[in-house]
Amino acid sequence: MTPRRTPPSPSAPAASGSRTAGSGGRTAPARAVDVRGWVGGIRLSGFMVIMLSLVVLGAWVLVPTLGTYLDQKQRIAALEHSVQVTQKQIDQLTAERERWNDPAYITAQARERLFYVKPGEVVYLIDNDIDPAAQPVEQGPVSDTVQEKSSDWASQLLRSVTGAGLAKTAAGAGAR
């Protein structure tokens, strides 16, 4: 059986005389799409409805399962990365423990960190161990008039306190 042809609907506007924007004044013929003819050509049988419903049911069942599968794969990848990072930390700590089992390393750390010396050794501590480039420059001449200088004294105080606390000099080390 051949599909029926239906005449174009009279309610569709004729676009043959209309102008389109951007076409430079040219007219474009309208192409009517006959949806009724297309839909009329589709024939559904009972078997086709059953198969279509099985496909929809299968998609409805498998999509959440697929989402769960992908979520679990991401979690597994994140946990494997975490295991690798932890294994690196374990290796570093094991190497550090092995270093601390070495008596020469313990002696070097005690001498460096705690300033321990062996009997009979003479230790020289240099009080002024500041880099010459970091030393303050000479002060300029003092004026006779009072001048007001705008500055943020709170931030300068904070910088001074933190600088004193983070200084690398060994104060009081010569008292041993």
Wavefront OBJ file of the C-alpha trace (Angstrom):
o trace
v 0.000 0.000 0.000
v 1.415 3.386 -0.950
v 1.311 6.368 1.387
v -1.388 8.922 0.706
v -0.440 12.379 -0.353
v -2.319 15.138 1.316
v -2.604 18.630 -0.061
v -0.778 21.414 1.781
v -2.813 22.918 4.563
v -4.419 26.242 3.794
v -3.428 27.656 7.180
v 0.303 27.594 6.347
v 1.439 31.098 5.297
v 2.956 31.453 1.877
v 6.483 32.698 2.267
v 7.234 33.153 -1.406
v 6.991 36.928 -1.253
v 8.595 37.491 2.139
v 12.065 38.904 2.571
v 14.558 37.345 4.921
v 16.964 39.306 7.077
v 20.512 39.271 5.817
v 19.642 37.978 2.343
v 20.249 41.315 0.679
v 16.655 41.762 -0.432
v 16.397 38.416 -2.220
v 13.355 36.291 -1.659
v 13.595 32.679 -0.560
v 10.937 30.155 -1.506
v 9.362 28.431 1.484
v 9.665 24.684 1.765
v 6.646 23.156 3.382
v 7.171 19.998 5.386
v 4.246 17.628 5.350
v 4.379 16.075 8.817
v 1.091 14.267 8.420
v 2.435 12.307 5.499
v 5.522 11.306 7.425
v 3.632 10.273 10.546
v 1.027 8.479 8.456
v 3.746 6.284 6.936
v 4.747 4.852 10.331
v 2.962 1.644 11.122
v 3.196 0.143 14.573
v 2.642 -3.519 15.159
v 2.255 -5.299 18.482
v 5.756 -6.764 18.200
v 7.237 -3.332 17.557
v 5.468 -1.848 20.608
v 6.728 -4.700 22.803
v 10.309 -4.294 21.550
v 10.187 -0.508 21.991
v 8.883 -0.895 25.546
v 11.664 -3.427 26.299
v 14.293 -0.985 25.035
v 12.842 1.805 27.202
v 12.642 -0.520 30.221
v 16.241 -1.671 29.645
v 17.457 1.925 29.464
v 15.494 2.762 32.599
v 17.138 -0.126 34.462
v 20.692 0.266 33.111
v 21.209 4.041 33.312
v 21.336 4.187 37.145
v 23.543 1.097 37.181
v 25.901 2.701 34.693
v 26.011 5.864 36.823
v 26.872 3.811 39.892
v 29.580 1.974 37.952
v 31.196 5.223 36.795
v 31.010 6.684 40.303
v 32.713 3.607 41.738
v 35.447 3.769 39.074
v 36.162 7.382 40.080
v 36.300 6.443 43.758
v 38.647 3.559 43.016
v 40.955 5.867 41.044
v 40.954 8.415 43.894
v 41.728 5.727 46.463
v 44.549 4.298 44.338
v 46.058 7.787 44.104
v 45.727 8.142 47.878
v 47.484 4.804 48.362
v 50.360 5.946 46.124
v 50.764 9.201 48.069
v 50.670 7.340 51.380
v 53.236 4.817 50.119
v 55.580 7.677 49.181
v 55.191 9.128 52.687
v 55.889 5.718 54.217
v 59.036 5.381 52.096
v 60.232 8.836 53.179
v 59.608 8.079 56.858
v 61.364 4.721 56.564
v 64.391 6.403 54.990
v 64.417 9.013 57.763
v 64.187 6.272 60.421
v 67.151 4.506 58.816
v 69.125 7.759 58.924
v 68.374 8.141 62.631
v 69.705 4.622 63.230
v 73.114 5.815 61.979
v 75.296 7.122 64.875
v 77.141 9.546 62.576
v 73.860 11.184 61.555
v 72.771 11.524 65.190
v 76.108 13.137 66.061
v 75.873 15.550 63.144
v 72.321 16.546 64.107
v 73.283 17.091 67.756
v 76.237 19.253 66.757
v 74.197 21.267 64.261
v 70.923 21.706 66.107
v 71.966 21.711 69.753
v 75.519 23.053 69.386
v 77.018 20.023 71.172
v 80.772 19.670 71.021
v 83.179 16.857 71.735
v 85.456 17.160 74.746
v 88.505 19.254 73.951
v 86.996 21.088 70.990
v 86.890 24.853 70.904
v 83.752 26.429 69.454
v 83.751 29.897 67.965
v 80.366 31.587 67.698
v 80.177 34.706 65.596
v 77.782 37.251 67.072
v 77.385 39.405 63.977
v 76.504 36.816 61.354
v 74.203 39.073 59.332
v 74.884 39.369 55.630
v 76.521 42.741 54.839
v 73.885 43.405 52.208
v 71.166 42.995 54.842
v 72.782 45.413 57.318
v 71.106 48.790 57.630
v 72.647 51.710 55.775
v 74.108 54.647 57.648
v 71.640 57.091 59.099
v 71.205 60.419 57.299
v 71.818 63.764 58.957
v 69.445 64.769 61.739
v 67.361 67.887 61.026
v 66.633 70.668 63.494
v 62.939 70.786 62.612
v 60.330 68.218 63.473
v 58.935 66.475 60.445
v 55.858 64.298 60.342
v 56.233 61.102 58.405
v 53.141 59.176 57.392
v 53.599 55.503 58.116
v 51.659 52.544 59.337
v 53.312 51.859 62.682
v 51.244 48.735 63.374
v 52.464 46.888 60.287
v 56.061 47.966 60.998
v 55.738 46.656 64.560
v 54.358 43.338 63.299
v 57.197 43.028 60.744
v 59.754 43.783 63.451
v 58.355 41.198 65.864
v 58.102 38.469 63.223
v 61.560 39.320 61.898
v 63.020 39.004 65.390
v 61.250 35.708 65.962
v 62.340 34.202 62.664
v 65.962 35.376 62.795
v 68.537 32.641 62.194
v 71.031 33.899 64.805
v 71.804 31.723 67.806
v 71.246 34.067 70.724
v 72.564 32.805 74.046
v 74.564 29.959 72.508
v 77.843 31.294 73.906
v 76.674 30.762 77.495
v 77.459 27.027 77.388
l 1 2 3 4 5 6 7 8 9 10 11 12 13 14 15 16 17 18 19 20 21 22 23 24 25 26 27 28 29 30 31 32 33 34 35 36 37 38 39 40 41 42 43 44 45 46 47 48 49 50 51 52 53 54 55 56 57 58 59 60 61 62 63 64 65 66 67 68 69 70 71 72 73 74 75 76 77 78 79 80 81 82 83 84 85 86 87 88 89 90 91 92 93 94 95 96 97 98 99 100 101 102 103 104 105 106 107 108 109 110 111 112 113 114 115 116 117 118 119 120 121 122 123 124 125 126 127 128 129 130 131 132 133 134 135 136 137 138 139 140 141 142 143 144 145 146 147 148 149 150 151 152 153 154 155 156 157 158 159 160 161 162 163 164 165 166 167 168 169 170 171 172 173 174 175 176
